[in-house]
């Protein structure tokens, strides 16, 4: 430390103060980078979650539409059967 102080022409106090400032800057930079990467990860997880929800919603809507269509077609078929059955009764009578 004496050699470093002699080379830089700084007192021990100035040398230690400068080192403390450098350590603080390094700490702040590490915290900022960690927080930034953490925030990036949160955004990525959120985007993945939203994409999955959108996919599930589309799948659900497709299944719902298919079930509705099957029900509609089944209803039409039953109505035809009912109409033909009533027509047969009237036609025979």
Secondary structure, 3 states (H helix, E strand, C coil): CHHHHHHHCCCHHHHHHHHHHHHHHHHHHHHHHHHHHHHHHHHHHHHHHHHHHHHHHHHHHHHHHHHHHHHHHHHHHHHHHHHHHHHHHHHHC
